[in-house]
Every structure is written in C-alpha cells, then in structure tokens.
Amino acid sequence: MPRRLPPSPRLSGALLRTVARAARTKTGSVALYHALKVDLNVSELEKLTESARGDLLLHNRPWQARPPRGGEPADLPLPSAPWSGTSASYVAHYTQGTLSPEDVAVRCLAAARALAARSPSVGPIHEYAKERVALGEASESKARYAAGAPRGIFDGVPYAVKEQTAVRGFARQAGSTYLSAEPLDDAACVAAVRREGGLVLGTTPMTELGMSPVGQNMHRRLPKNPHDPKHVAGGSSTGSGVAVATGLVPFALAADGGGSIRIPSAINGVFGIKPTWGRVSRAGDISQGSVAHVGPIASSTADLARVLEVISGPDPRDEETMVGTPPKLEPGSLVAALGRGVRGLVIGVDESEWGEASAVVQRAGQEALRALEKEGAILREVTIGLARYAPAIGYMTIGLETRGLIQLDWLQHANAMGYDLQIAMSALSEAKASDFVDAQRMRTTLRAGVAQVFRDVDLLALPTTVDTATAADDEEMRSGFLESRVLAGLVRFNFLGNLTGLPALSAPVGLDAKNLPIGLQLMGDAWDEATVLAASAHLERMGTARVERPAVSVQILP
C-alpha cells in the first residue's frame, strides 16, 4: 500500500522562480523528476507485480459492463430552481415578457466587470463579448420571442466558455501567452449551443494549458473562490466554475482531463459532469490525448442534462465520437431521466477510497449516501482494484501526453510558460517511453477492474476532492505556486473517470466550517449518464445537494 502523502512545502515567488531555473538544467530536471515521482506516489507503480499490468490497448473505447439501467416512469418533478435560476428560468421570463434578453446581456456584462473589479478578483470572464455584438444577438433573440418563435431551448440564455474551446470572434489561448490570439470559428460544442440560441458572454480564464487543478496562473488574473476569496477556486476550468457559482450564468462549457470540470464544481459548490469518452465532440477544443473530455458546469442537474443533450452526438471531425458505434442519445432522454428517483439503484462504495478523504468530506458524502438509501437506493461495499494507483497512472498519462504534444512549443516558448509549468515539463522530459507504456498497461487492468465492479452496481460513489479549497494570498496568485500535496488532494479521486472514460458528476453536498463547499462524485457505467443525472437530481430534489449562494454573488434575474 502506498504511503499517505507527506506534508510538502509550497513553492511560490522567488523560490518558485529559482526552482524553475534549476529545473531547466539537466541535473535539476533529473532530480525533480525523481522527487516528484516519490512525492506523487508514482514510484509506487514500479513496485506492483506483473499481475497489475494488462495488454497495451490500441483504442480508447470505454468498457461497458452492461446495458444502461432502465428507470421507473419519469413522474417525479424536476428539482426546484437554485437561487440564481436555471436556463428555464430565463426562458420563462422572456416568454412572459418580464425580462428581455437585452436586459440580461446588459446586466451580465456589467456584473462580470464588477466581479473582476473586486480585490481579490472574483471575475470569471477573461475575454468579454463585444457589447455591440452581444446586444445585437440579444436584440435578435428578443425579436424571436416577440414573434413566438424562439430558436431553441437556450434562446437568449447567457453562458460562458472555457478559453481552450474555440468561440467565434475570440482567441483560444488555453491560459497561455504564446498560443495564437487569432480568433477561430466555433468549436462543435459552442456551435451546438449557439444553434439553440445561447448568448456567449465571453471566455473564462483557466490554468495554463489545463495542467494545474489548483486555480492559479501567473498569466491570468484568475478569480478566487466566491465563498471565501482568501481561497482558490480550483481548476483547470477555474473561470467556468466561478461564473456559475456567482450566479452570472446558469451554465458554462468546460473541459476535464484529470478532474478539471469536477474539481472547480466541487470547490465552488455547483454541479459538473464529465461525460462518457466519445459522447461529446472535441472538435475546436484544444484538448488532445486520451483523457480529456468536454462537458458542462451548471447551477442545476437539469441544466447539466439539457446542455449534454444539446452538445452530444457523432461528429466526423472527432473520430472518437464515431468509434465503436456509441449509442444514440435520444432527444429529451436525459431530462426525462431526472424524474426516475433512486429506488432500487445499487451504489458501490469503496471504504478504503473514502478513508483517503478528510473527515469533513467523508461526513458530508456519507450523509448524502444515507439520504439516498432512505429513498430506496442500495449501498453496496465494493473494492475497486488499483483505484488508489489511478492518480499515479493519471499523472504519467496526461503529463507525458501533454509533454509530447507541446514538444515544439517547449523548444520555442519555454521561457513564456509559467514557472510551475516549466518545472512540470522539465521533470517530465526525463521520463522514458517505457514509463508511459507501463502506465498504460496498468491503466488496462484498472479499466477491467472497474468494469467488473459495474457488473454488480449502477453507480460508484466517491469524494470529488480530498478536502475543500486551499488558501492562497495575492503574491502566490501573481507568481503562481506549486504544492504537490494540494495538487494531489484535488485530483485524488478524479483520474479514475478520465482513465476509464466513464461518466462522472460532482454534486454540492455541504459546506465545511469555513463555508467552503464539498463535492460528492457519482460515476456511472459507459454511456449511462442518465443514471448519474437521475441520482444527482434526486439529491437535489431532497435538498441534500444544493447550490448555496456564496459570499460574493450577482443577481441577474429579478
């Protein structure tokens, strides 16, 4: 059994810069690679026997244990809308004439700038929509409502998009300064929401290249946590999480390679789902490799379902959506599943995994699971083989894939990268091909073990993060900081979903003593987002999962 993570020093400011310079030397990069392998428990992989190593797979199709679970007649009502409303709340105002899309566009842009003007900043927008463009689109939406012919379910509804996903008229720089700022056309997911009439407020800032889950980036003024701005907001989809948590938008688009949707959802107290691998096209998103998924963050389970229905489907521009004939997602099926309830639902709980979380996270998660049990769910103790090694396998997967994918950028632009990224990329330069292949063989065994568990359960329940948000001061946010203990605690339970490609959702199930949110993670079998969303909706319906209004917020709807 690997040891628990030891306390590790936080590197920031001058010390971080010094370590980054040392990392760019051969001696430094070798030393750092071996130090990080120990600190992040990657060295434990070398101690596993051959039985932990499976075949080297040549595809990334998710393994489905059994057909998606059917549900009882969908007769339960949708959960009540959160304090900030849902997309349906906006549509209701527009339909009734009590508010117009133009009013909303003006309010949202002003509110976003007010959040950014705070110190510390809680501003979730990196690049704002041009006012004339946003108001022009809002005016067109208003006219459609006046004619009784809205374009779709999101007509006039404001939303934001992580800056690694292409949006017409915006740069796609993924938290960097060196990637081209040339505007691109809409990514597949953005085009899908635009067809439904969605109104883009802007792009949201993120950690550099998505390689940090913490929520800091020396190249961006990343927002702090709206529940307590002395704390970080998580990442890498930092701005998308804060945009939803503050009430600026009912949903935002994000991406997740090692928890980057679920972590900021948990840390900011909102809902977020990473769908099944191949469910949503990545065309137009900067994501590559075998673990990164595109998906939504929202203030309600209902909006997760609505957005996922809209952005899902095969796309010839992304072969992963075409491989293995993914089952068709019928229109309205995910929203209908929200009314199923949980009676008879079998939820797997690995107590050894839960034992790795802090006491406050364990307590909130266990109370949520007991609430589901009282509603007819069945809790079943399971053991997820190799689950405790998933973070180490994940580091060696996303880290080495990214290092290889940015090889030319590293040669040409390393000096323009943040110090934390320089350290990580320098260290990963010392990895060997055999390190990557070995991790992928263990990934195969991990996937097989999880598929075996799903033969007997409908869901797996895990913490989303080990603990709530960590504190960070202004200097640490300006220089960036690196602390392996914090990084590891955020991704500890998330890589399992990325390595298997299975759908995984984070629901807000409480607050700690500092009023910082706690997330519960629900993972489903391949292509069974419906069951994951049904359980989340029931938690929300009972009031067990709830989006709490943070200390810093905006009120867009009357």
C-alpha positions as CSV (number, residue, x, y, z in Angstrom):
1,M,0.0,0.0,0.0
2,P,1.4,3.4,-0.9
3,R,2.1,5.8,1.9
4,R,-0.1,8.7,2.6
5,L,1.1,12.0,1.1
6,P,3.6,13.7,3.3
7,P,3.5,17.4,4.0
8,S,5.3,19.2,1.2
9,P,6.4,22.8,1.0
10,R,4.6,25.3,-1.1
11,L,6.9,26.9,-3.7
12,S,6.0,30.5,-4.8
13,G,7.6,33.8,-5.6
14,A,11.4,33.9,-5.8
15,L,11.7,30.3,-4.6
16,L,9.5,29.1,-7.4
17,R,11.4,31.0,-10.0
18,T,14.7,29.6,-8.6
19,V,13.4,26.1,-8.8
20,A,12.1,26.7,-12.3
21,R,15.6,27.9,-13.4
22,A,17.2,24.8,-11.8
23,A,14.7,22.6,-13.5
24,R,15.8,23.8,-16.9
25,T,19.2,22.2,-16.3
26,K,19.9,18.5,-16.8
27,T,20.9,17.9,-13.2
28,G,17.8,19.8,-12.0
29,S,15.3,18.1,-14.3
30,V,16.6,14.6,-13.3
31,A,16.4,15.4,-9.6
32,L,13.0,17.0,-9.9
33,Y,11.6,14.0,-11.9
34,H,12.7,11.6,-9.2
35,A,11.5,13.8,-6.4
36,L,8.0,14.3,-7.9
37,K,7.7,10.6,-8.6
38,V,8.2,10.0,-4.9
39,D,6.0,12.9,-3.8
40,L,3.1,12.0,-6.0
41,N,3.4,8.2,-5.3
42,V,4.3,7.5,-9.0
43,S,7.3,5.5,-7.8
44,E,4.9,3.1,-6.2
45,L,3.8,1.8,-9.6
46,E,7.2,0.3,-10.1
47,K,6.6,-2.0,-7.1
48,L,3.4,-3.6,-8.5
49,T,3.7,-7.1,-9.7
50,E,3.1,-8.2,-13.3
51,S,-0.5,-9.1,-12.5
52,A,-1.2,-5.4,-12.3
53,R,-0.2,-5.0,-16.0
54,G,-2.5,-5.8,-18.8
55,D,-2.3,-5.6,-22.5
56,L,-1.3,-2.3,-24.2
57,L,-4.6,-1.3,-25.7
58,L,-4.7,0.4,-29.2
59,H,-8.1,2.0,-28.7
60,N,-9.7,4.3,-26.1
61,R,-13.3,3.0,-26.2
62,P,-15.0,2.9,-22.8
63,W,-15.7,-0.6,-21.5
64,Q,-19.4,-1.0,-20.9
65,A,-20.2,-3.6,-18.2
66,R,-23.9,-3.9,-19.1
67,P,-26.7,-2.0,-20.9
68,P,-27.7,1.3,-19.4
69,R,-30.0,0.9,-16.4
70,G,-33.7,1.5,-17.2
71,G,-35.8,3.6,-15.0
72,E,-39.2,3.7,-13.4
73,P,-41.7,6.0,-15.1
74,A,-40.3,9.5,-15.0
75,D,-43.0,11.0,-12.9
76,L,-41.1,12.9,-10.2
77,P,-40.9,16.7,-10.6
78,L,-37.7,18.5,-11.5
79,P,-35.8,19.8,-8.5
80,S,-36.6,23.4,-7.5
81,A,-34.5,26.0,-9.3
82,P,-31.5,27.3,-7.3
83,W,-31.2,30.8,-6.0
84,S,-29.7,32.0,-9.3
85,G,-32.2,30.3,-11.5
86,T,-31.8,27.8,-14.4
87,S,-31.8,28.3,-18.2
88,A,-35.5,27.5,-18.0
89,S,-35.9,30.4,-15.5
90,Y,-34.5,32.8,-18.1
91,V,-36.7,31.4,-20.8
92,A,-39.8,31.8,-18.6
93,H,-39.0,35.5,-18.1
94,Y,-38.6,36.0,-21.8
95,T,-41.8,34.2,-22.7
96,Q,-43.8,36.1,-20.0
97,G,-42.2,39.4,-21.1
98,T,-41.0,40.2,-17.5
99,L,-37.4,40.5,-18.8
100,S,-35.7,40.6,-22.2
101,P,-32.5,39.1,-23.5
102,E,-31.2,42.6,-24.0
103,D,-31.8,43.4,-20.3
104,V,-29.9,40.2,-19.3
105,A,-27.0,40.9,-21.7
106,V,-26.5,44.4,-20.2
107,R,-26.8,43.1,-16.6
108,C,-24.5,40.2,-17.1
109,L,-21.7,42.2,-18.7
110,A,-21.9,44.9,-16.0
111,A,-22.0,42.2,-13.3
112,A,-19.0,40.4,-14.7
113,R,-16.9,43.6,-14.7
114,A,-18.0,44.4,-11.2
115,L,-16.8,40.9,-10.0
116,A,-13.5,41.5,-11.8
117,A,-13.0,44.9,-10.1
118,R,-13.1,43.4,-6.7
119,S,-9.9,42.8,-4.7
120,P,-9.3,39.9,-4.6
121,S,-10.8,39.4,-8.0
122,V,-13.7,37.1,-8.4
123,G,-14.0,37.9,-12.1
124,P,-14.8,34.8,-14.1
125,I,-14.5,36.3,-17.6
126,H,-11.2,36.5,-19.5
127,E,-12.2,38.0,-22.8
128,Y,-15.6,39.8,-22.9
129,A,-18.1,39.6,-25.7
130,K,-18.1,42.9,-27.7
131,E,-21.0,44.9,-26.4
132,R,-22.5,45.7,-29.8
133,V,-22.3,42.0,-30.8
134,A,-23.8,40.7,-27.6
135,L,-26.6,43.3,-27.6
136,G,-27.2,42.7,-31.3
137,E,-27.6,38.9,-30.7
138,A,-29.8,39.7,-27.6
139,S,-32.0,42.0,-29.7
140,E,-32.4,39.3,-32.3
141,S,-33.4,36.9,-29.5
142,K,-35.9,39.4,-28.2
143,A,-37.5,39.7,-31.6
144,R,-37.8,35.9,-31.9
145,Y,-39.7,35.8,-28.5
146,A,-41.9,38.6,-29.6
147,A,-42.8,36.6,-32.7
148,G,-43.4,33.5,-30.6
149,A,-40.6,31.6,-32.4
150,P,-37.5,31.2,-30.1
151,R,-34.6,29.5,-31.8
152,G,-34.2,26.7,-29.2
153,I,-34.2,25.9,-25.5
154,F,-31.3,28.3,-24.7
155,D,-32.5,31.3,-26.8
156,G,-31.2,34.4,-25.1
157,V,-29.7,32.4,-22.1
158,P,-26.3,33.7,-21.1
159,Y,-23.4,31.3,-20.8
160,A,-19.6,31.3,-20.9
161,V,-16.9,29.1,-22.5
162,K,-13.5,28.0,-21.2
163,E,-10.8,29.7,-23.1
164,Q,-9.4,26.5,-24.5
165,T,-12.6,26.0,-26.6
166,A,-13.0,28.0,-29.8
167,V,-15.7,30.7,-29.9
168,R,-16.3,32.8,-32.9
169,G,-14.5,36.1,-32.6
170,F,-12.5,35.1,-29.5
171,A,-8.9,33.9,-29.0
172,R,-8.2,30.4,-27.9
173,Q,-5.1,30.6,-25.8
174,A,-5.8,28.0,-23.1
175,G,-4.3,30.1,-20.3
176,S,-1.1,30.8,-22.1
177,T,0.5,33.9,-23.6
178,Y,2.3,32.3,-26.5
179,L,-0.5,30.5,-28.4
180,S,-2.0,32.4,-31.3
181,A,-4.6,35.0,-30.4
182,E,-6.2,34.8,-33.8
183,P,-9.9,34.3,-33.5
184,L,-11.3,31.0,-34.6
185,D,-14.8,29.7,-35.6
186,D,-17.0,28.0,-33.1
187,A,-16.0,24.6,-31.6
188,A,-18.6,21.8,-32.1
189,C,-20.0,22.2,-28.6
190,V,-20.3,26.0,-28.9
191,A,-21.9,25.8,-32.3
192,A,-24.5,23.3,-30.8
193,V,-25.4,25.7,-28.0
194,R,-25.5,28.6,-30.5
195,R,-28.0,26.7,-32.6
196,E,-30.2,26.7,-29.6
197,G,-29.9,30.5,-29.2
198,G,-27.4,30.6,-26.4
199,L,-25.8,34.0,-25.7
200,V,-22.0,33.9,-25.2
201,L,-20.9,36.4,-22.6
202,G,-17.2,35.7,-23.0
203,T,-14.5,33.1,-22.5
204,T,-13.4,32.1,-19.0
205,P,-9.8,32.0,-17.7
206,M,-8.1,28.8,-16.8
207,T,-4.8,27.4,-15.5
208,E,-2.0,27.3,-18.1
209,L,-2.7,24.5,-20.7
210,G,-5.0,23.0,-18.1
211,M,-2.1,21.4,-16.3
212,S,-2.9,22.6,-12.8
213,P,-6.1,21.7,-10.9
214,V,-5.5,24.4,-8.2
215,G,-6.7,27.6,-9.8
216,Q,-3.7,29.8,-10.2
217,N,-1.9,31.1,-13.3
218,M,0.7,33.9,-13.4
219,H,-0.5,34.8,-16.9
220,R,-4.1,35.4,-15.8
221,R,-5.9,37.2,-13.0
222,L,-7.7,34.1,-12.1
223,P,-10.8,34.5,-9.9
224,K,-10.7,33.5,-6.3
225,N,-13.3,31.4,-4.5
226,P,-16.6,33.3,-4.2
227,H,-17.5,31.5,-1.0
228,D,-14.3,32.9,0.6
229,P,-12.0,34.9,-1.6
230,K,-9.0,34.1,0.5
231,H,-9.1,30.6,-1.1
232,V,-8.6,29.3,-4.6
233,A,-11.4,28.3,-6.9
234,G,-9.9,25.1,-8.3
235,G,-9.1,24.3,-11.9
236,S,-8.3,24.0,-14.6
237,S,-11.8,25.3,-15.6
238,T,-11.5,28.0,-13.0
239,G,-13.5,30.8,-14.6
240,S,-16.3,28.5,-15.7
241,G,-16.8,27.2,-12.2
242,V,-16.8,30.7,-10.7
243,A,-19.1,32.1,-13.5
244,V,-21.8,29.6,-12.4
245,A,-21.2,29.8,-8.7
246,T,-21.5,33.6,-8.6
247,G,-24.8,33.4,-10.4
248,L,-23.5,35.2,-13.5
249,V,-24.6,32.3,-15.8
250,P,-26.7,29.2,-15.3
251,F,-24.2,27.0,-17.1
252,A,-20.7,27.2,-18.7
253,L,-18.7,24.9,-21.0
254,A,-15.6,23.4,-19.7
255,A,-13.1,20.5,-20.2
256,D,-11.8,17.7,-18.0
257,G,-8.6,15.8,-18.3
258,G,-8.0,14.9,-14.7
259,G,-10.9,16.5,-12.9
260,S,-11.0,19.9,-14.5
261,I,-14.8,20.0,-14.6
262,R,-15.5,18.2,-11.3
263,I,-12.8,20.0,-9.2
264,P,-14.0,23.6,-9.7
265,S,-17.6,22.3,-9.5
266,A,-16.9,20.8,-6.1
267,I,-14.6,23.7,-4.8
268,N,-17.2,26.3,-5.8
269,G,-20.3,24.4,-4.8
270,V,-22.0,23.8,-8.2
271,F,-22.8,20.8,-10.4
272,G,-20.5,19.5,-13.2
273,I,-20.3,16.4,-15.4
274,K,-17.6,14.7,-17.4
275,P,-19.5,12.6,-19.9
276,T,-18.6,9.3,-21.4
277,W,-15.5,9.3,-23.6
278,G,-16.7,9.9,-27.2
279,R,-20.1,11.3,-26.1
280,V,-19.2,14.9,-26.9
281,S,-17.1,16.1,-29.8
282,R,-13.7,17.8,-29.0
283,A,-13.5,19.4,-32.5
284,G,-12.4,23.0,-32.0
285,D,-11.3,22.4,-28.4
286,I,-7.6,22.4,-27.7
287,S,-7.8,19.1,-25.9
288,Q,-5.9,16.2,-27.4
289,G,-4.7,12.9,-25.9
290,S,-6.6,10.1,-24.3
291,V,-8.1,11.5,-21.2
292,A,-9.6,15.0,-21.9
293,H,-13.4,15.4,-22.2
294,V,-15.6,18.4,-22.9
295,G,-18.7,18.9,-20.7
296,P,-20.8,21.4,-18.8
297,I,-20.8,23.0,-15.3
298,A,-24.2,24.3,-14.1
299,S,-26.2,25.5,-11.2
300,S,-28.6,22.6,-11.5
301,T,-28.7,19.0,-12.6
302,A,-31.4,19.9,-15.1
303,D,-29.1,22.2,-17.0
304,L,-26.3,19.6,-17.0
305,A,-28.9,17.3,-18.7
306,R,-30.1,20.0,-21.1
307,V,-26.6,21.1,-22.2
308,L,-25.4,17.5,-22.5
309,E,-28.3,16.6,-24.7
310,V,-27.5,19.6,-27.0
311,I,-23.8,19.1,-27.3
312,S,-23.7,15.3,-27.6
313,G,-23.6,13.2,-30.8
314,P,-21.3,11.9,-33.5
315,D,-19.1,14.3,-35.3
316,P,-16.8,13.3,-38.3
317,R,-14.3,15.9,-37.1
318,D,-13.7,13.9,-33.9
319,E,-13.2,10.3,-34.7
320,E,-13.6,9.3,-31.1
321,T,-17.4,10.1,-31.3
322,M,-17.6,7.7,-34.3
323,V,-15.6,4.7,-33.0
324,G,-17.5,1.7,-31.5
325,T,-20.9,3.0,-32.5
326,P,-21.8,5.0,-29.4
327,P,-25.5,4.5,-28.5
328,K,-27.6,7.4,-29.8
329,L,-28.8,9.8,-27.1
330,E,-32.5,10.4,-27.8
331,P,-33.7,14.0,-27.5
332,G,-35.2,14.6,-24.1
333,S,-34.0,11.3,-22.6
334,L,-31.6,12.8,-20.1
335,V,-34.1,15.4,-18.9
336,A,-36.7,12.7,-18.6
337,A,-34.3,10.5,-16.5
338,L,-34.2,13.3,-13.9
339,G,-37.6,12.1,-12.7
340,R,-36.7,8.5,-12.1
341,G,-35.8,8.6,-8.5
342,V,-33.3,6.1,-6.9
343,R,-35.5,3.2,-5.7
344,G,-33.5,0.0,-6.4
345,L,-30.4,1.9,-7.5
346,V,-27.3,0.0,-6.4
347,I,-24.5,2.3,-5.4
348,G,-21.0,0.9,-4.9
349,V,-18.9,2.4,-2.0
350,D,-15.2,1.6,-1.6
351,E,-14.5,2.3,2.0
352,S,-10.7,2.3,1.5
353,E,-11.1,5.1,-1.0
354,W,-13.3,7.1,1.2
355,G,-10.8,6.7,4.0
356,E,-8.4,8.9,2.0
357,A,-10.7,11.9,2.2
358,S,-10.7,14.4,5.1
359,A,-13.2,13.9,7.9
360,V,-15.5,16.8,6.8
361,V,-15.6,15.5,3.2
362,Q,-16.3,11.9,4.4
363,R,-19.1,13.1,6.7
364,A,-20.9,15.2,4.1
365,G,-20.6,12.4,1.5
366,Q,-21.8,9.7,3.8
367,E,-24.8,11.8,4.9
368,A,-25.7,12.2,1.2
369,L,-25.5,8.5,0.6
370,R,-27.6,7.7,3.6
371,A,-30.2,10.1,2.3
372,L,-30.3,8.2,-1.0
373,E,-30.5,4.9,1.0
374,K,-33.6,6.2,2.8
375,E,-35.1,6.9,-0.6
376,G,-34.7,3.3,-1.7
377,A,-31.1,3.1,-3.0
378,I,-29.0,0.2,-2.0
379,L,-25.4,0.8,-0.8
380,R,-23.0,-2.0,-1.5
381,E,-19.5,-2.2,-0.3
382,V,-17.0,-2.8,-3.2
383,T,-13.3,-2.9,-3.9
384,I,-12.1,-1.0,-6.9
385,G,-8.9,-2.7,-7.9
386,L,-5.9,-0.4,-8.5
387,A,-8.1,2.7,-7.7
388,R,-5.5,4.0,-5.2
389,Y,-3.0,4.0,-8.1
390,A,-5.2,5.8,-10.5
391,P,-3.7,9.3,-9.7
392,A,-0.1,8.0,-10.4
393,I,-1.3,6.3,-13.6
394,G,-3.1,9.6,-14.5
395,Y,0.0,11.8,-13.9
396,M,2.0,9.5,-16.2
397,T,-0.7,9.6,-18.8
398,I,-1.8,13.3,-19.1
399,G,1.6,14.5,-18.1
400,L,3.5,12.6,-20.8
401,E,0.9,13.0,-23.4
402,T,1.0,16.8,-22.9
403,R,4.8,16.9,-22.8
404,G,4.9,15.1,-26.1
405,L,2.2,17.2,-27.7
406,I,3.8,20.5,-26.8
407,Q,7.4,19.5,-27.8
408,L,7.7,22.2,-30.4
409,D,6.2,24.8,-28.1
410,W,8.6,23.8,-25.4
411,L,11.6,24.3,-27.6
412,Q,10.3,27.6,-28.8
413,H,8.4,29.1,-25.9
414,A,9.5,27.5,-22.7
415,N,10.5,30.9,-21.3
416,A,7.0,32.2,-21.8
417,M,5.5,29.5,-19.7
418,G,4.6,29.9,-16.0
419,Y,7.2,28.7,-13.5
420,D,5.0,25.8,-12.3
421,L,4.6,24.6,-15.8
422,Q,8.3,24.9,-16.6
423,I,9.0,22.7,-13.6
424,A,6.5,20.1,-14.6
425,M,7.5,20.0,-18.2
426,S,11.2,19.9,-17.4
427,A,10.8,17.0,-15.0
428,L,8.6,15.1,-17.5
429,S,11.4,15.5,-20.1
430,E,13.3,12.8,-18.1
431,A,10.6,10.2,-18.4
432,K,11.2,7.2,-20.7
433,A,8.9,5.7,-23.3
434,S,8.8,2.6,-21.0
435,D,7.4,4.7,-18.2
436,F,4.4,5.7,-20.4
437,V,3.8,2.3,-21.8
438,D,4.0,0.7,-18.3
439,A,1.4,3.1,-17.0
440,Q,-0.9,2.3,-19.9
441,R,-0.7,-1.4,-19.2
442,M,-1.7,-0.7,-15.6
443,R,-4.5,1.5,-17.0
444,T,-5.8,-1.5,-18.9
445,T,-6.0,-3.5,-15.7
446,L,-7.7,-0.6,-13.9
447,R,-10.3,-0.3,-16.6
448,A,-11.0,-4.1,-16.4
449,G,-11.3,-3.9,-12.6
450,V,-13.8,-1.0,-12.8
451,A,-15.9,-2.8,-15.5
452,Q,-16.0,-5.8,-13.2
453,V,-17.4,-3.7,-10.4
454,F,-20.1,-2.2,-12.7
455,R,-21.5,-5.7,-13.4
456,D,-23.0,-5.6,-9.9
457,V,-23.6,-1.9,-9.3
458,D,-25.3,1.0,-11.1
459,L,-23.1,3.8,-9.7
460,L,-19.9,4.3,-7.8
461,A,-19.8,7.0,-5.1
462,L,-16.5,8.7,-4.3
463,P,-15.5,12.0,-2.9
464,T,-14.7,14.6,-5.5
465,T,-11.7,16.0,-3.7
466,V,-9.8,15.1,-0.5
467,D,-10.5,18.4,1.1
468,T,-12.1,21.8,0.5
469,A,-10.3,24.8,-1.2
470,T,-6.8,25.7,0.0
471,A,-5.9,29.3,0.9
472,A,-3.7,31.4,-1.3
473,D,-2.5,35.0,-0.9
474,D,-2.1,37.7,-3.6
475,E,1.6,37.1,-4.1
476,E,1.1,33.4,-4.6
477,M,-1.6,34.1,-7.2
478,R,0.6,36.5,-9.0
479,S,3.7,34.3,-9.2
480,G,1.9,31.0,-9.3
481,F,2.6,28.4,-6.8
482,L,3.4,24.7,-6.7
483,E,2.4,22.4,-3.8
484,S,2.2,18.7,-4.5
485,R,0.0,17.9,-1.5
486,V,-2.7,20.3,-2.7
487,L,-2.5,19.2,-6.3
488,A,-2.7,15.5,-5.3
489,G,-5.6,16.1,-3.0
490,L,-7.6,17.7,-5.8
491,V,-7.1,15.0,-8.4
492,R,-7.0,12.0,-6.0
493,F,-10.4,10.7,-6.9
494,N,-10.9,12.2,-10.3
495,F,-8.4,10.4,-12.6
496,L,-10.4,7.2,-12.2
497,G,-13.1,8.7,-14.5
498,N,-10.6,10.0,-17.1
499,L,-8.6,6.8,-17.3
500,T,-11.7,4.7,-17.8
501,G,-13.7,7.2,-19.9
502,L,-16.8,6.7,-17.7
503,P,-19.3,9.5,-16.9
504,A,-18.7,11.2,-13.6
505,L,-20.5,14.0,-11.9
506,S,-19.8,16.2,-8.9
507,A,-22.7,17.4,-6.8
508,P,-22.5,20.0,-4.0
509,V,-23.5,18.3,-0.7
510,G,-22.5,20.7,2.0
511,L,-20.1,23.2,3.5
512,D,-17.2,23.0,5.9
513,A,-16.8,25.2,9.0
514,K,-15.4,28.0,6.8
515,N,-18.4,27.8,4.5
516,L,-16.3,26.2,1.7
517,P,-18.2,23.7,-0.5
518,I,-17.9,19.9,-0.5
519,G,-18.5,17.7,-3.6
520,L,-19.8,14.2,-3.9
521,Q,-18.7,12.3,-7.0
522,L,-21.1,9.9,-8.8
523,M,-19.6,7.7,-11.5
524,G,-21.7,5.6,-13.9
525,D,-21.1,2.8,-16.4
526,A,-20.2,3.7,-20.0
527,W,-23.0,5.7,-21.8
528,D,-25.2,5.7,-18.7
529,E,-25.2,9.4,-18.0
530,A,-28.9,9.1,-17.4
531,T,-28.4,7.1,-14.2
532,V,-25.8,9.5,-12.9
533,L,-28.0,12.5,-13.6
534,A,-31.1,10.8,-12.0
535,A,-29.2,10.2,-8.8
536,S,-27.9,13.8,-8.7
537,A,-31.4,15.2,-9.4
538,H,-32.8,13.2,-6.5
539,L,-30.2,14.5,-4.2
540,E,-31.1,18.0,-5.4
541,R,-34.8,17.3,-5.1
542,M,-34.3,16.3,-1.4
543,G,-32.3,19.4,-0.7
544,T,-29.2,17.2,0.1
545,A,-27.4,18.5,-2.9
546,R,-27.8,22.3,-3.1
547,V,-26.1,25.3,-4.6
548,E,-25.6,27.7,-1.8
549,R,-25.4,31.4,-2.5
550,P,-21.8,32.4,-1.9
551,A,-20.4,35.4,-0.1
552,V,-19.7,37.1,-3.4
553,S,-22.5,36.8,-6.0
554,V,-24.6,38.7,-8.5
555,Q,-28.4,38.7,-9.1
556,I,-29.2,38.7,-12.8
557,L,-32.8,37.5,-12.6
558,P,-35.3,39.7,-10.7
